[in-house]
Amino acid sequence: MPLRIVFMGTAELACASLKALLDSLHFEIPAVVTQPDRSRGRGLKLQPSPVKTIAAAAGLPVWQPARASDPDLVAGLAALRPDLLVVAAYGQILPQAMLDLPRFGGVNVHASLLPKYRGAAPIQWAILNDEAETGVTIMKMAAGLDTGDILSRRSIPILPEDNSATLHEHLAALGAELLVPTILDYTSGRITPQPQVESEASHARKITKEDGRLDWTKPARTLWNQVRAFTPWPGAFTTLSENSARRLLKILRATIEDNRHGAPGEILQADKTGLVVACGQGSLRIHELQLEGGRKLTAAEYLAGHPLQPGTKLGS
């Protein structure tokens, strides 16, 4: 008899996990819970979450409460009598009363190797902190923030060419691949949940736009990680003086050059062969960038329309 699973998720990271459950013959999904539609884009039109789009296409009932603690939601879930809650990138902490409803409680797909990087932005902080690897943890849910016992984990390397967008895709696929066998092993008693080691825990706080501001006095490797961690959002950025005005300049792709030195923020090279900016230690070769209000350009394309002189300083 298939397990009755209520899926709770909102962001793109959760979509692969929902698809994996839909593709399996082991599960029945009586409802999907996601966040309310949000205003997005220039027209600020209400847009469904990525999870809602997939659930609706599959013909699943979709519930969109404003709060996970809504008594009507808890009562509605109780009436469904689920065997398990599966949560991935939902965006809210679930109350204990909800976790107590299913006979197997809830499991969560989290994009880090817990207990490292609990919280909202584990992918960005893993890159920012120069980690060599990251991964996915399937954990048994508890009322705290990503504090539940570990059911399974799998790691992958963080490659030099990765940014938060590409790593997000890898981890979403990895989580979906790990989810189904973990559920089957857990609900059949073949997994003994392992408590997290609290002394090894770290917190991945929510990212703000200001986190993307580049401080050129920092080492090139630090700024390179910042570019990778904050692409596509909020974007790593600096400022450029142009026609007596300061404009934001996003750095979308860069590599490190350890053998080029100068005053922090100083443009060392700006020609058809590239754009190089000095850092506190080493320098960054910028391959792709975007001027405020403009489109994404390679460094050569940008310099063809916006000539820059060596010695020009970026940043404040």
VODREN-106051 format. One line per field, with one value per atom (N, C-alpha, C): residue number from 1; atom name; x, y, z. Coordinates in pm, whole numbers. Each point is the difference from the previous one (the first is absolute). Example, Ala and Ser with C-alpha at 12.3 -4.5 7.8 and 13.67 -1.06 7.14 Angstrom:
BEGIN
n <- [1;1;1;2;2;2]
atom <- [N;CA;C;N;CA;C]
u <- [1319;-89;90;-35;82;-77]
v <- [-569;119;120;105;119;109]
w <- [780;0;0;-72;6;73]
//
This chain:
BEGIN
n <- [1;1;1;2;2;2;3;3;3;4;4;4;5;5;5;6;6;6;7;7;7;8;8;8;9;9;9;10;10;10;11;11;11;12;12;12;13;13;13;14;14;14;15;15;15;16;16;16;17;17;17;18;18;18;19;19;19;20;20;20;21;21;21;22;22;22;23;23;23;24;24;24;25;25;25;26;26;26;27;27;27;28;28;28;29;29;29;30;30;30;31;31;31;32;32;32;33;33;33;34;34;34;35;35;35;36;36;36;37;37;37;38;38;38;39;39;39;40;40;40;41;41;41;42;42;42;43;43;43;44;44;44;45;45;45;46;46;46;47;47;47;48;48;48;49;49;49;50;50;50;51;51;51;52;52;52;53;53;53;54;54;54;55;55;55;56;56;56;57;57;57;58;58;58;59;59;59;60;60;60;61;61;61;62;62;62;63;63;63;64;64;64;65;65;65;66;66;66;67;67;67;68;68;68;69;69;69;70;70;70;71;71;71;72;72;72;73;73;73;74;74;74;75;75;75;76;76;76;77;77;77;78;78;78;79;79;79;80;80;80;81;81;81;82;82;82;83;83;83;84;84;84;85;85;85;86;86;86;87;87;87;88;88;88;89;89;89;90;90;90;91;91;91;92;92;92;93;93;93;94;94;94;95;95;95;96;96;96;97;97;97;98;98;98;99;99;99;100;100;100;101;101;101;102;102;102;103;103;103;104;104;104;105;105;105;106;106;106;107;107;107;108;108;108;109;109;109;110;110;110;111;111;111;112;112;112;113;113;113;114;114;114;115;115;115;116;116;116;117;117;117;118;118;118;119;119;119;120;120;120;121;121;121;122;122;122;123;123;123;124;124;124;125;125;125;126;126;126;127;127;127;128;128;128;129;129;129;130;130;130;131;131;131;132;132;132;133;133;133;134;134;134;135;135;135;136;136;136;137;137;137;138;138;138;139;139;139;140;140;140;141;141;141;142;142;142;143;143;143;144;144;144;145;145;145;146;146;146;147;147;147;148;148;148;149;149;149;150;150;150;151;151;151;152;152;152;153;153;153;154;154;154;155;155;155;156;156;156;157;157;157;158;158;158;159;159;159;160;160;160;161;161;161;162;162;162;163;163;163;164;164;164;165;165;165;166;166;166;167;167;167;168;168;168;169;169;169;170;170;170;171;171;171;172;172;172;173;173;173;174;174;174;175;175;175;176;176;176;177;177;177;178;178;178;179;179;179;180;180;180;181;181;181;182;182;182;183;183;183;184;184;184;185;185;185;186;186;186;187;187;187;188;188;188;189;189;189;190;190;190;191;191;191;192;192;192;193;193;193;194;194;194;195;195;195;196;196;196;197;197;197;198;198;198;199;199;199;200;200;200;201;201;201;202;202;202;203;203;203;204;204;204;205;205;205;206;206;206;207;207;207;208;208;208;209;209;209;210;210;210;211;211;211;212;212;212;213;213;213;214;214;214;215;215;215;216;216;216;217;217;217;218;218;218;219;219;219;220;220;220;221;221;221;222;222;222;223;223;223;224;224;224;225;225;225;226;226;226;227;227;227;228;228;228;229;229;229;230;230;230;231;231;231;232;232;232;233;233;233;234;234;234;235;235;235;236;236;236;237;237;237;238;238;238;239;239;239;240;240;240;241;241;241;242;242;242;243;243;243;244;244;244;245;245;245;246;246;246;247;247;247;248;248;248;249;249;249;250;250;250;251;251;251;252;252;252;253;253;253;254;254;254;255;255;255;256;256;256;257;257;257;258;258;258;259;259;259;260;260;260;261;261;261;262;262;262;263;263;263;264;264;264;265;265;265;266;266;266;267;267;267;268;268;268;269;269;269;270;270;270;271;271;271;272;272;272;273;273;273;274;274;274;275;275;275;276;276;276;277;277;277;278;278;278;279;279;279;280;280;280;281;281;281;282;282;282;283;283;283;284;284;284;285;285;285;286;286;286;287;287;287;288;288;288;289;289;289;290;290;290;291;291;291;292;292;292;293;293;293;294;294;294;295;295;295;296;296;296;297;297;297;298;298;298;299;299;299;300;300;300;301;301;301;302;302;302;303;303;303;304;304;304;305;305;305;306;306;306;307;307;307;308;308;308;309;309;309;310;310;310;311;311;311;312;312;312;313;313;313;314;314;314;315;315;315;316;316;316]
atom <- [N;CA;C;N;CA;C;N;CA;C;N;CA;C;N;CA;C;N;CA;C;N;CA;C;N;CA;C;N;CA;C;N;CA;C;N;CA;C;N;CA;C;N;CA;C;N;CA;C;N;CA;C;N;CA;C;N;CA;C;N;CA;C;N;CA;C;N;CA;C;N;CA;C;N;CA;C;N;CA;C;N;CA;C;N;CA;C;N;CA;C;N;CA;C;N;CA;C;N;CA;C;N;CA;C;N;CA;C;N;CA;C;N;CA;C;N;CA;C;N;CA;C;N;CA;C;N;CA;C;N;CA;C;N;CA;C;N;CA;C;N;CA;C;N;CA;C;N;CA;C;N;CA;C;N;CA;C;N;CA;C;N;CA;C;N;CA;C;N;CA;C;N;CA;C;N;CA;C;N;CA;C;N;CA;C;N;CA;C;N;CA;C;N;CA;C;N;CA;C;N;CA;C;N;CA;C;N;CA;C;N;CA;C;N;CA;C;N;CA;C;N;CA;C;N;CA;C;N;CA;C;N;CA;C;N;CA;C;N;CA;C;N;CA;C;N;CA;C;N;CA;C;N;CA;C;N;CA;C;N;CA;C;N;CA;C;N;CA;C;N;CA;C;N;CA;C;N;CA;C;N;CA;C;N;CA;C;N;CA;C;N;CA;C;N;CA;C;N;CA;C;N;CA;C;N;CA;C;N;CA;C;N;CA;C;N;CA;C;N;CA;C;N;CA;C;N;CA;C;N;CA;C;N;CA;C;N;CA;C;N;CA;C;N;CA;C;N;CA;C;N;CA;C;N;CA;C;N;CA;C;N;CA;C;N;CA;C;N;CA;C;N;CA;C;N;CA;C;N;CA;C;N;CA;C;N;CA;C;N;CA;C;N;CA;C;N;CA;C;N;CA;C;N;CA;C;N;CA;C;N;CA;C;N;CA;C;N;CA;C;N;CA;C;N;CA;C;N;CA;C;N;CA;C;N;CA;C;N;CA;C;N;CA;C;N;CA;C;N;CA;C;N;CA;C;N;CA;C;N;CA;C;N;CA;C;N;CA;C;N;CA;C;N;CA;C;N;CA;C;N;CA;C;N;CA;C;N;CA;C;N;CA;C;N;CA;C;N;CA;C;N;CA;C;N;CA;C;N;CA;C;N;CA;C;N;CA;C;N;CA;C;N;CA;C;N;CA;C;N;CA;C;N;CA;C;N;CA;C;N;CA;C;N;CA;C;N;CA;C;N;CA;C;N;CA;C;N;CA;C;N;CA;C;N;CA;C;N;CA;C;N;CA;C;N;CA;C;N;CA;C;N;CA;C;N;CA;C;N;CA;C;N;CA;C;N;CA;C;N;CA;C;N;CA;C;N;CA;C;N;CA;C;N;CA;C;N;CA;C;N;CA;C;N;CA;C;N;CA;C;N;CA;C;N;CA;C;N;CA;C;N;CA;C;N;CA;C;N;CA;C;N;CA;C;N;CA;C;N;CA;C;N;CA;C;N;CA;C;N;CA;C;N;CA;C;N;CA;C;N;CA;C;N;CA;C;N;CA;C;N;CA;C;N;CA;C;N;CA;C;N;CA;C;N;CA;C;N;CA;C;N;CA;C;N;CA;C;N;CA;C;N;CA;C;N;CA;C;N;CA;C;N;CA;C;N;CA;C;N;CA;C;N;CA;C;N;CA;C;N;CA;C;N;CA;C;N;CA;C;N;CA;C;N;CA;C;N;CA;C;N;CA;C;N;CA;C;N;CA;C;N;CA;C;N;CA;C;N;CA;C;N;CA;C;N;CA;C;N;CA;C;N;CA;C;N;CA;C;N;CA;C;N;CA;C;N;CA;C;N;CA;C;N;CA;C;N;CA;C;N;CA;C;N;CA;C;N;CA;C;N;CA;C;N;CA;C;N;CA;C;N;CA;C;N;CA;C;N;CA;C;N;CA;C;N;CA;C;N;CA;C;N;CA;C;N;CA;C;N;CA;C;N;CA;C;N;CA;C;N;CA;C;N;CA;C;N;CA;C;N;CA;C;N;CA;C;N;CA;C;N;CA;C;N;CA;C;N;CA;C;N;CA;C;N;CA;C;N;CA;C;N;CA;C;N;CA;C;N;CA;C;N;CA;C;N;CA;C;N;CA;C;N;CA;C;N;CA;C;N;CA;C;N;CA;C;N;CA;C;N;CA;C;N;CA;C;N;CA;C;N;CA;C;N;CA;C;N;CA;C;N;CA;C;N;CA;C;N;CA;C;N;CA;C;N;CA;C;N;CA;C;N;CA;C;N;CA;C;N;CA;C;N;CA;C;N;CA;C;N;CA;C;N;CA;C;N;CA;C;N;CA;C;N;CA;C;N;CA;C;N;CA;C;N;CA;C;N;CA;C;N;CA;C;N;CA;C;N;CA;C;N;CA;C;N;CA;C;N;CA;C;N;CA;C;N;CA;C;N;CA;C;N;CA;C;N;CA;C;N;CA;C;N;CA;C]
u <- [86;-86;88;-23;87;-7;114;4;-71;-80;-67;93;44;97;-59;5;-31;134;13;124;-15;102;0;128;-16;116;-43;95;-31;100;128;103;40;77;44;74;73;76;-89;-126;-92;-59;8;-74;47;131;51;-45;-8;-45;-147;-84;-141;-15;77;-8;42;102;45;-111;-73;-110;-114;-27;-106;35;128;43;5;-8;9;-138;-4;-125;-23;96;-9;-83;-39;-60;-131;-86;-122;10;-28;13;-139;-67;-135;-4;113;3;143;16;128;-25;87;-10;116;-32;103;-37;92;-25;-99;-69;-94;71;-76;54;57;112;67;6;3;16;145;22;137;4;123;20;-36;22;-23;-147;-89;-142;-56;84;-41;-127;-7;-113;20;-110;8;50;103;58;-3;-32;2;143;16;132;34;129;38;-66;-13;-62;-148;-69;-142;-19;88;-11;9;93;17;-119;-42;-111;-129;-25;-122;2;115;12;-24;31;-20;-141;-81;-137;-14;101;-4;-69;-76;-55;114;-13;104;-59;64;-40;105;-46;92;-29;18;-24;107;-37;97;101;-42;88;-9;114;2;-73;-10;-65;-152;-55;-144;-75;-90;-75;-79;-48;-76;89;128;93;26;26;25;-121;-120;-121;-20;30;-13;95;124;97;-41;-52;-46;-108;-89;-109;53;116;58;65;34;65;124;96;121;90;78;102;126;23;127;-17;65;18;138;9;130;11;105;18;130;-5;120;-17;87;0;-140;-67;-135;4;90;14;-53;-57;-49;30;18;19;-137;-10;-127;-19;-122;-27;5;31;8;-132;-112;-131;-17;59;-10;92;120;95;-48;-86;-51;-115;-53;-116;30;99;24;68;-19;60;151;53;146;54;-84;45;28;108;36;147;34;140;23;121;36;121;-6;114;75;122;76;130;31;112;132;36;133;30;123;39;-19;-122;-31;91;36;-58;59;90;51;-108;-7;-84;-150;-44;-143;-53;-122;-58;-34;-19;-66;88;133;84;125;-17;117;88;-60;79;95;-53;82;113;-31;102;108;-35;102;102;-47;92;78;-70;63;113;-19;100;104;5;108;1;-119;-8;40;66;38;-116;-95;-114;-123;-113;-126;-85;-129;-81;-142;-70;-141;-15;-84;-36;-151;-43;-140;-9;-77;-7;-144;-13;-128;-30;-117;-27;-28;51;-27;-47;-45;-58;105;129;104;37;96;44;105;-43;91;79;-66;68;-31;-83;-47;108;-30;94;22;122;39;-41;-66;-38;98;45;97;69;121;75;78;22;87;72;127;82;37;29;56;105;100;99;-59;52;-32;110;-35;99;33;120;36;-98;-61;-93;-141;-25;-132;-30;-127;-53;-125;-73;-113;-109;-11;-103;33;123;36;1;49;3;-142;-88;-141;-57;29;-50;55;131;61;-62;-21;-52;-148;-75;-141;-12;83;-2;47;104;53;-103;-69;-103;-112;-42;-107;44;125;54;7;31;16;-132;-101;-123;-78;-30;-86;58;127;53;9;24;6;-136;-106;-135;-33;30;-33;77;129;80;-44;-32;-41;-134;-98;-133;-5;97;5;92;58;82;144;45;137;100;-48;87;-18;110;-2;38;-94;33;118;90;120;-10;12;-5;112;-27;104;95;125;100;-6;-56;-26;128;110;125;51;-52;43;-99;-103;-106;44;-49;20;-129;-15;-125;23;-85;7;-114;26;-107;-47;-115;-57;91;13;85;-74;73;-54;71;-58;61;138;16;127;112;-33;103;79;-61;68;103;11;95;143;83;140;88;81;100;136;53;121;124;-8;115;14;-101;5;79;49;74;-84;67;-71;-83;50;-75;-132;3;-121;-103;43;-92;-48;86;-38;-113;15;-106;-128;14;-117;-75;74;-63;-75;60;-62;-121;14;-107;-124;18;-113;-44;35;-53;-99;-127;-51;-52;-27;-56;75;26;-39;95;101;103;113;124;116;20;13;3;102;39;85;-58;68;-47;107;-46;87;-41;95;-28;-3;-113;-16;-76;62;-62;-50;87;-26;-109;-40;-100;57;-45;44;-109;39;-96;45;-99;31;49;99;55;2;-80;-3;111;66;103;-63;-17;-73;90;120;92;143;85;137;91;131;99;110;81;106;130;71;136;90;76;82;123;43;126;-17;-120;-26;-35;65;-17;-15;-68;-18;-81;-39;-83;-139;-60;-131;-103;-66;-100;56;130;63;-10;-42;-3;143;50;138;6;-108;-3;-141;-16;-133;16;6;16;-69;22;-72;40;109;40;-59;-66;-65;-4;-67;-15;48;103;61;-3;-47;-13;80;80;82;-85;39;-66;102;-41;92;116;-27;103;-34;89;-29;-99;-61;-94;-106;-106;-106;1;-6;-25;-150;-64;-145;-35;-84;-37;-138;-89;-137;-53;-70;-47;-125;-59;-125;-9;-3;-16;-146;-22;-135;-87;-113;-90;36;112;44;-18;54;-12;133;-4;122;93;128;99;129;72;136;83;116;85;39;30;38;-115;-122;-117;-24;15;-21;100;127;105;-11;-61;-18;-93;-96;-95;24;81;29;150;81;144;40;89;53;152;56;144;64;113;75;27;-14;12;-133;-108;-134;-32;-66;-33;-147;-26;-137;-31;-128;-41;11;-43;0;135]
v <- [-120;120;124;96;117;86;62;95;128;54;128;112;80;106;136;92;140;70;62;69;149;57;143;62;91;64;123;85;125;28;6;47;-106;43;-87;-123;14;-113;-120;25;-107;-75;56;-56;-140;-21;-132;-106;36;-95;-35;99;-29;-89;26;-83;-144;-17;-135;-77;67;-65;-34;91;-25;-118;-16;-106;-138;-3;-127;-62;-131;-74;-27;41;-30;101;111;110;47;49;71;139;104;137;65;5;56;152;67;147;50;118;72;135;35;128;88;122;94;140;93;138;68;104;73;59;23;66;135;38;126;89;132;96;1;-18;-3;70;35;59;148;59;143;37;-89;30;-38;-60;-43;-85;-88;-91;-117;-51;-116;-120;-66;-116;-119;-118;-118;-42;-71;-55;-109;-28;-110;-132;-27;-124;-3;112;3;-31;52;-24;-148;-70;-143;-78;35;-71;16;121;25;-77;-6;-74;-149;-49;-141;-28;105;-16;-21;44;-17;118;-23;111;85;131;91;88;2;86;109;124;113;88;-53;81;109;111;107;-40;-85;-40;-150;-60;-144;-32;98;-21;19;26;21;-123;19;-116;-75;71;-67;-94;39;-87;-127;18;-116;-94;57;-81;-70;71;-59;-116;17;-108;-120;27;-110;-82;67;-70;-90;36;-81;-128;-2;-115;-44;93;-38;-92;-81;-82;82;100;74;138;101;130;3;45;20;149;61;146;31;93;45;145;85;143;60;-28;53;146;36;141;38;-96;28;-119;29;-106;-58;-131;-65;-17;19;-19;-148;-26;-139;-73;72;-64;-59;63;-53;-120;8;-110;-126;19;-114;-73;57;-60;-133;-7;-125;-104;-126;-103;-3;48;5;143;93;138;67;78;70;-17;5;1;123;50;124;-24;56;-3;132;-5;122;1;115;9;34;-81;10;-130;-15;-117;34;-14;35;-77;66;123;131;-6;124;67;131;85;-31;2;3;137;5;130;21;127;37;-6;15;16;-89;-131;-87;-6;12;-11;120;121;119;3;-37;9;-108;-113;-102;50;65;56;116;89;119;-36;-107;-42;-94;-11;-73;-149;-57;-143;-81;-112;-88;-88;-24;-84;47;-44;19;-122;8;-118;20;-112;-1;-89;44;-80;-21;-124;-30;-20;83;-8;-21;-61;-10;135;55;137;12;111;40;145;50;135;109;-28;100;22;90;33;-101;-98;-100;-76;-33;-65;-149;-54;-138;-104;-123;-111;-28;-42;-25;-141;-8;-130;-44;95;-32;129;-17;115;-48;93;-29;128;-10;118;6;123;23;110;1;108;131;111;131;32;7;18;148;30;141;74;-70;66;12;-54;9;140;39;114;-50;87;-48;-58;48;-53;-143;-24;-135;-98;45;-89;-32;98;-22;-114;1;-105;-136;-6;-128;-54;88;-44;-36;69;-35;-141;-31;-134;-104;33;-94;-29;104;-18;-89;18;-82;-145;-20;-136;-72;76;-59;-19;80;6;-131;-57;-117;-120;-40;-112;28;126;34;-18;48;-17;-148;-79;-143;-70;34;-62;47;128;56;-59;-1;-47;-152;-72;-145;-40;102;-27;-37;22;-35;112;116;113;34;15;50;148;93;143;34;84;38;146;27;140;83;126;92;34;25;42;152;47;143;84;-54;77;28;-73;19;85;49;73;140;46;139;48;132;59;74;-27;67;100;121;100;40;62;48;105;-5;94;132;111;132;57;100;60;57;56;63;-102;-126;-104;-9;46;-9;107;102;110;-49;26;-44;101;-50;80;-37;88;-34;-13;36;-19;-146;-81;-141;-79;-119;-82;-39;-23;-35;-127;-97;-124;25;88;34;63;91;67;-94;-90;-101;-87;-42;-78;82;128;86;10;14;3;-129;-112;-130;-23;38;-24;83;121;92;18;-96;-5;-114;26;122;107;-34;101;-1;118;135;59;-78;49;63;-29;66;131;111;128;95;95;110;127;112;124;54;72;57;144;91;140;16;52;18;129;93;129;69;5;67;-68;-119;-75;-136;-50;-133;-100;-106;-101;-136;-86;-135;-85;-81;-90;-140;-91;-137;-81;-81;-91;-139;-57;-125;-123;18;-113;53;-65;47;-117;20;-97;75;-75;58;10;111;14;40;-94;25;83;10;67;145;56;139;77;113;74;149;68;144;47;127;54;-64;-37;-66;80;-67;63;63;1;62;-92;57;-75;-10;-121;-23;-21;-49;-30;17;67;20;14;-111;0;-124;-27;-111;-136;-4;-127;-20;103;-22;120;-19;101;-61;60;-52;108;-37;95;-51;90;-37;-17;-95;-25;20;-22;13;-97;-114;-100;-62;13;-49;89;-55;78;-91;63;-73;35;-103;21;-16;105;1;-44;-103;-55;44;25;37;99;103;104;66;86;65;136;105;135;23;73;31;49;-66;37;-61;-72;-58;-150;-62;-144;-67;-132;-74;4;26;10;-71;-49;-42;125;-18;115;72;-76;62;79;-53;72;127;-10;117;110;-38;100;64;-72;58;120;-3;111;92;-44;78;-7;71;-9;39;-77;29;8;88;20;-72;-66;-53;111;-31;99;48;-20;32;-87;61;-74;-37;-123;-47;4;13;1;136;9;131;30]
w <- [0;0;0;-91;-7;126;31;111;-41;92;-25;44;-95;26;-36;94;-31;-24;-116;-36;28;65;31;-58;-95;-61;-78;-28;-70;-113;35;-93;-101;-99;-109;50;109;54;29;35;39;-118;-119;-114;-38;-1;-38;100;128;101;-19;-30;-26;-122;-104;-121;30;86;35;72;87;70;-97;-93;-98;-91;-29;-91;67;133;73;20;-7;24;148;85;143;78;-65;75;-61;89;-39;60;-80;47;0;115;5;-5;28;-3;-4;-57;0;67;94;71;-45;-41;-46;46;-16;43;-95;47;-87;-122;-106;-119;39;-63;30;-123;24;-110;-44;-130;-53;-134;-41;-131;-4;-116;-14;18;-42;14;135;85;134;-4;-100;-9;95;55;88;-79;56;-66;96;-49;87;31;110;31;-101;-20;-89;39;130;46;-38;15;-37;-148;-83;-144;-32;63;-24;57;121;63;-80;-45;-77;-132;-64;-126;20;120;32;52;13;46;149;77;145;67;107;78;59;-10;50;108;116;111;17;25;9;122;119;120;15;60;24;107;95;109;20;26;27;130;89;129;-6;-118;-15;53;98;55;-106;-102;-106;-80;-18;-70;80;129;86;-1;11;0;-134;-109;-133;-21;48;-11;84;119;86;-69;-73;-69;-112;-57;-107;52;128;62;-78;-21;-74;83;-70;66;26;-83;6;-64;58;-65;-63;-124;-65;-31;52;-9;-73;-93;-72;-38;50;-35;11;112;20;42;90;36;135;75;135;91;128;98;36;3;28;151;48;143;36;126;46;-16;17;-15;-139;-100;-136;-18;56;-14;72;100;77;-71;-108;-65;-70;-88;-72;90;-29;84;-12;-113;-16;12;43;16;-133;-4;-123;-32;-129;-42;-86;4;-69;-89;-120;-93;15;53;27;-80;-61;-92;69;99;61;71;44;79;147;46;138;96;113;55;-55;-98;-58;-84;11;-83;16;125;24;-43;-48;-30;-146;-36;-125;-124;15;-119;6;14;15;-124;-118;-123;-13;21;-12;102;124;103;-14;-55;-25;-102;-107;-99;60;68;56;96;75;98;-57;-132;-68;34;20;27;-124;23;-111;-43;90;-32;76;-48;70;-29;18;-26;44;17;40;122;93;116;1;17;27;151;68;146;45;116;67;62;-23;40;149;55;138;-4;115;3;-19;22;-16;-146;-24;-135;-47;-79;-58;105;111;112;11;-89;14;-25;40;-18;-149;-31;-139;-42;-116;-57;-108;-82;-105;-44;-53;-54;-122;-92;-114;-40;-28;-30;-147;-46;-133;12;-90;4;-51;50;-55;-101;-126;-106;-20;-51;-22;-90;-94;-91;57;118;60;52;-14;76;71;67;79;-89;-124;-91;-43;-43;-45;116;116;116;47;-10;33;-85;-129;-90;39;30;38;128;98;130;-8;-82;-18;-56;-101;-59;100;76;99;109;46;102;-48;-125;-56;-12;-39;-15;135;104;133;74;-37;80;2;-115;-6;76;-26;78;149;37;142;66;-66;55;17;-101;6;111;14;105;139;11;129;47;-88;40;20;-53;20;116;68;117;-29;-125;-36;28;45;35;147;70;136;-3;27;-5;92;-52;74;44;131;46;-60;-25;-48;115;-36;98;13;111;15;-6;47;1;-142;-98;-139;-80;65;-71;-39;-114;-43;-66;-9;-48;-131;-98;-130;-7;47;6;-139;-4;-125;-63;-132;-74;-21;12;-31;-123;-59;-118;31;119;36;11;22;6;-130;-110;-128;-26;87;-25;15;-100;0;72;90;70;-58;-83;-76;87;128;89;42;-25;36;-105;35;-96;-121;-111;-124;17;75;16;75;99;73;-92;-87;-92;-109;-44;-99;56;125;63;14;27;12;-133;-108;-133;-27;30;-25;91;128;96;-30;-51;-16;-145;-85;-136;-7;-32;-62;97;127;90;131;57;-46;-103;-36;-90;77;-39;58;-77;73;-71;61;-82;43;-60;15;-60;-94;-101;-102;-24;2;-32;-151;-51;-143;-25;-69;-30;127;100;128;82;-37;77;36;113;41;-35;-69;-43;52;23;45;-117;28;-100;59;-56;47;-66;81;-50;-2;-117;-16;-7;-51;-10;2;79;16;36;-17;45;73;73;83;-80;17;-51;116;50;119;-28;-128;-31;-44;15;-38;127;21;125;-28;92;-9;119;-2;107;-8;112;-3;-80;-94;-85;-125;-16;-117;-122;-113;-125;-53;-10;-46;-150;-57;-144;-50;-112;-58;-151;-69;-145;-57;-127;-63;57;73;62;138;56;127;92;115;104;131;58;122;107;121;110;119;60;115;125;83;128;112;123;112;-12;-63;-28;-134;-97;-134;-72;-104;-80;-61;-50;-68;-148;-82;-142;-22;-45;-17;-141;-11;-130;-46;93;-36;104;-45;90;-56;83;-40;67;-79;52;38;107;46;-115;-22;-108;-134;-7;-127;-3;-105;-13;33;15;30;-120;28;-106;42;-100;29;28;61;28;-129;-105;-127;-59;6;-51;80;130;85;-33;-9;-23;-138;-95;-134;5;93;10;117;96;121;29;-75;20;143;60;132;-7;78;-1;117;-21;115;100;126;106;53;-76;49;121;99;123;2;41;22;149;32;139;62;127;67;59]
//
